[in-house]
Amino acid sequence: MVAAARKLADATDVTLFGHVNPDADALGSALALGRALRRRGCTVRVSFGTPDLPPASLRDLDGDGLVVPVDEVPAAPPTLVVCDTGSLQRLGRLADRVAGTIEAGGDVIVVDHHVSNTRYGTLHVVDEHAEATVMIVLRLLDELGAELDLPIARCLYAGLVTDTRSFRHASARTHEVAARLLRAGVDPEATTRPLLDTHPFGWMGMLAGVLGAAELEPSAARGLGFVHATVRLADSDGLRSEEIDSVIDVLRTTSEAEVTAVLKEMAPQSWSVSLRADSRLDVGHAAAACGGGGHRLASGFTAQGKPEDIIESIRKALGEAPFLD
């Protein structure tokens, strides 16, 4: 933490990345740190591999206009900070910038809370016990002596409320941080509603169709139950990525299933898979077996092929996943 703060304190040009299809934790972390660095006189840019623009629900967080498209990111940024990204693969089109920076003698600072982080940078600020990467970023900001103004606090709160599932998975320390952000002026209703409680009417029809075709396997996942659903391109036509991502939050309420999986078709026969566990099985281990990674209770991977084959690979991986204490 101290070493990373010293590097950033001396930097004059900093590029910050979030993972592909950034969520509030990835983008909020990058924007909060980016705003603080710009106030110190740094040249700052924030980017991510896909899509070309942030999700609509997150765009208001970028009040400083820090987000730039991939083609405006230097091939070898002098200082690169990668937020909430467990592996190079999760950077998509921007993965080559990590090697470019390292080969040019620059710094690659990885700030993350994923237990599966592969340590691909030159300096790592990784705390797998943090509920969200924004928790680590706040500690970094404090080390830098940065002012916690309202725009920064909003970015941090957005990441905190989403990655803790509205504080369902939050320690006393996390609630203390939330209180600090509220004291900085964050309006919790105004910040949270666009992230979690606002959907277009078309989302209702998509959700009805996808959930209507969901399947429950009570004996799978080591006898704890497995429920899964598939979102095809035709289902998601005209909807934002965040609408599709929200399917798993509804499906995971299935009381008969410990593990939930949602397959999202990103291109024909190309899938992004999200896994969630209630409390008893390590889906991070299962995701790693399928080529991905993440947390013990929330993880994912990408895959090619037929959905039934992907479900079979998940089923097998869950059969070998360890129980949690």
Backbone hydrogen bonds, N-H to C=O, Kabsch-Sander energy under -0.5 kcal/mol:
donor,donor_aa,acceptor,acceptor_aa,energy
5,A,1,M,-2.3
6,R,2,V,-2.1
7,K,3,A,-2.1
8,L,4,A,-2.4
9,A,5,A,-2.4
10,D,6,R,-1.4
11,A,7,K,-0.8
14,V,43,T,-3.0
15,T,79,T,-2.6
16,L,45,R,-2.8
17,F,81,V,-2.9
18,G,47,S,-1.6
20,V,90,R,-2.6
21,N,50,T,-3.7
27,L,23,D,-2.6
28,G,24,A,-2.0
29,S,25,D,-1.9
30,A,26,A,-2.0
31,L,27,L,-2.8
32,A,28,G,-2.3
33,L,29,S,-2.2
34,G,30,A,-2.4
35,R,31,L,-2.6
36,A,32,A,-1.8
37,L,33,L,-2.2
38,R,34,G,-2.4
39,R,35,R,-2.1
40,R,36,A,-0.7
40,R,37,L,-0.6
41,G,38,R,-2.0
42,C,37,L,-2.0
43,T,12,T,-2.6
44,V,42,C,-0.6
45,R,14,V,-1.6
46,V,66,L,-2.4
47,S,16,L,-2.3
58,L,55,P,-2.1
59,R,55,P,-0.8
59,R,56,A,-0.8
61,L,58,L,-1.7
62,D,59,R,-1.4
63,G,61,L,-1.5
65,G,62,D,-1.2
68,V,46,V,-2.8
72,E,69,P,-1.9
73,V,70,V,-1.9
79,T,13,D,-0.6
80,L,107,D,-3.0
81,V,15,T,-2.9
82,V,109,I,-2.6
83,C,17,F,-3.1
83,C,81,V,-0.6
84,D,111,V,-2.6
90,R,87,S,-0.9
91,L,88,L,-2.2
92,G,89,Q,-1.3
94,L,91,L,-2.0
95,A,92,G,-1.8
97,R,94,L,-1.5
98,V,95,A,-1.3
99,A,95,A,-0.8
100,G,96,D,-2.1
101,T,97,R,-2.3
102,I,98,V,-2.3
103,E,99,A,-2.8
104,A,100,G,-1.4
105,G,102,I,-1.4
106,G,101,T,-2.9
107,D,78,P,-1.7
109,I,80,L,-3.3
109,I,107,D,-0.5
110,V,108,V,-0.6
110,V,123,L,-2.7
111,V,82,V,-2.9
111,V,109,I,-0.6
112,D,110,V,-0.6
112,D,125,V,-1.8
117,N,114,H,-1.6
118,T,86,G,-2.5
122,T,108,V,-2.4
123,L,108,V,-1.9
125,V,110,V,-3.5
126,V,124,H,-0.6
127,D,112,D,-2.1
130,A,127,D,-1.6
135,M,132,A,-1.0
136,I,132,A,-0.7
136,I,133,T,-0.6
137,V,133,T,-2.3
138,L,134,V,-2.2
139,R,135,M,-1.4
140,L,136,I,-2.1
141,L,137,V,-2.8
142,D,138,L,-2.3
143,E,139,R,-2.0
144,L,140,L,-1.7
145,G,141,L,-0.7
145,G,142,D,-0.8
146,A,141,L,-2.6
149,D,147,E,-1.4
153,A,149,D,-2.5
154,R,150,L,-2.6
155,C,151,P,-1.7
156,L,152,I,-2.2
157,Y,153,A,-2.6
158,A,154,R,-2.3
159,G,155,C,-1.6
160,L,156,L,-2.1
161,V,157,Y,-3.0
162,T,158,A,-1.5
163,D,159,G,-2.1
164,T,160,L,-1.3
165,R,162,T,-1.3
166,S,161,V,-3.4
168,R,164,T,-1.4
168,R,165,R,-0.9
169,H,164,T,-2.3
170,A,168,R,-0.7
175,H,171,S,-1.9
176,E,172,A,-2.1
177,V,173,R,-2.2
178,A,174,T,-2.5
179,A,175,H,-2.3
180,R,176,E,-1.9
181,L,177,V,-2.2
182,L,178,A,-2.2
183,R,179,A,-2.3
184,A,180,R,-1.1
185,G,182,L,-1.8
186,V,181,L,-1.7
191,T,187,D,-2.2
192,T,188,P,-2.3
193,R,189,E,-2.5
195,L,192,T,-0.8
196,L,192,T,-2.3
197,D,192,T,-0.6
197,D,193,R,-2.0
203,W,200,P,-1.6
204,M,200,P,-0.5
204,M,201,F,-1.4
205,G,201,F,-0.9
206,M,202,G,-2.0
207,L,203,W,-2.8
208,A,204,M,-2.4
209,G,205,G,-2.2
210,V,206,M,-2.7
211,L,207,L,-2.7
212,G,208,A,-1.8
213,A,209,G,-0.9
213,A,210,V,-0.6
214,A,211,L,-1.1
215,E,228,H,-2.6
217,E,226,F,-3.3
220,A,217,E,-1.2
223,G,219,S,-1.0
224,L,220,A,-0.5
224,L,221,A,-1.5
225,G,220,A,-2.5
226,F,217,E,-1.6
227,V,259,V,-2.4
228,H,215,E,-2.4
229,A,261,A,-1.8
231,V,263,L,-3.6
232,R,230,T,-0.7
235,D,232,R,-0.7
236,S,232,R,-1.6
237,D,233,L,-0.6
239,L,236,S,-2.4
243,E,240,R,-0.9
244,I,240,R,-1.4
245,D,241,S,-2.4
246,S,242,E,-1.0
247,V,244,I,-1.5
248,I,245,D,-0.6
249,D,246,S,-0.7
250,V,246,S,-0.9
250,V,247,V,-0.9
251,L,247,V,-2.5
252,R,248,I,-2.3
253,T,250,V,-1.5
254,T,251,L,-1.8
257,A,254,T,-1.3
258,E,224,L,-0.7
258,E,225,G,-1.1
259,V,225,G,-2.1
260,T,276,R,-2.8
261,A,227,V,-2.0
262,V,274,S,-1.9
263,L,229,A,-2.4
264,K,262,V,-0.6
264,K,272,S,-2.8
265,E,231,V,-2.8
265,E,263,L,-0.5
266,M,264,K,-0.6
266,M,270,S,-2.7
267,A,270,S,-1.3
270,S,267,A,-3.0
271,W,303,A,-3.3
272,S,264,K,-2.8
273,V,271,W,-0.5
273,V,301,F,-3.3
274,S,262,V,-2.3
275,L,299,S,-3.1
276,R,260,T,-2.4
277,A,297,L,-2.3
278,D,258,E,-2.0
282,D,322,P,-2.3
283,V,281,L,-1.2
283,V,296,R,-2.6
286,A,282,D,-1.1
287,A,283,V,-2.6
288,A,284,G,-2.2
289,A,285,H,-1.7
290,C,286,A,-0.9
290,C,287,A,-0.7
291,G,288,A,-1.6
292,G,287,A,-3.1
293,G,300,G,-2.1
295,H,298,A,-3.0
299,S,275,L,-2.3
300,G,293,G,-2.1
301,F,273,V,-1.8
303,A,271,W,-2.3
305,G,269,Q,-2.4
309,D,306,K,-0.7
310,I,306,K,-1.8
311,I,307,P,-2.7
312,E,308,E,-1.6
313,S,309,D,-1.8
314,I,310,I,-2.2
315,R,311,I,-2.9
316,K,312,E,-2.3
317,A,313,S,-2.2
318,L,314,I,-2.9
319,G,315,R,-1.4
320,E,316,K,-0.6
320,E,317,A,-1.0
321,A,317,A,-0.5
321,A,318,L,-0.7
324,L,280,R,-2.2
